[in-house]
Amino acid sequence: MRIWCKDHPIQFMACYLVFYLAFFTLLEHSIVVPDLVLHCALDDMIPFCKYAIIPYYLWFAWIPCTLFYLLWFNDRREFWRLCLPLFAGMTLSLLFCAIVPNGVNLRPAHLYGNDIFTQAVRNLWKTDTSTNVFPSIHVFNSVTLALAYHRCARLRARKWLWVKLAADLLCGSIILSTLLLKQHSVIDATAGIVLALFLDTVADAVARRTAPSVAYQHDHHPVFQNT
């Protein structure tokens, strides 16, 4: 199985996508009333903003774009280095939601207007319920992707600093969008960040053990040597 995944990375991603969508859809339809409703005082201080739908939707494009970029233009080990924490974290998040059904109750009672942003938010709320939010997969994935850009050997040169800064900006805007759209609480957004940092550390330890040809700089970032 491991050899097949290594030789067929695109098929592997497709299989995981099918698994994730099936699992997520099952949770969305089976969990109507969550056992745990997340809320904190900070949630009430954050205003609703319909324009946050823009970075929120950019998340859906950012994931495949980053994965294919690492797969086609970089050492393939960097692709698998991202897949490990990314897919593990998404799976763990779904498992936690299955074991502890959770959700939020933060959305405003009414959305006024028929502009494109308001309609986009309405469409989002129709397809994505207020359940299965802890930890936030949107936040988890965004932080994990941003870390991958900082780790990428191809982007080490100073001239590519803008790419890493853009990734950080997109990551931050997506995290804020989950709060501004009342999709997530500060609690599950924070949990997404913590999970991303933890699994990135675990993936780094795995990379050290399984790739003896990898040389590490003093900052502990892997530099992939040509073989």
Secondary structure as UniProt FT lines:
FT   HELIX           2..7
FT   HELIX           9..30
FT   STRAND          36..38
FT   HELIX           41..45
FT   HELIX           50..52
FT   HELIX           53..73
FT   HELIX           76..99
FT   STRAND          102..104
FT   HELIX           116..127
FT   HELIX           137..151
FT   HELIX           153..155
FT   HELIX           158..160
FT   HELIX           161..180
FT   TURN            181..182
FT   HELIX           186..210
FT   TURN            212..213
FT   STRAND          215..216
FT   TURN            218..219
FT   STRAND          222..223
//
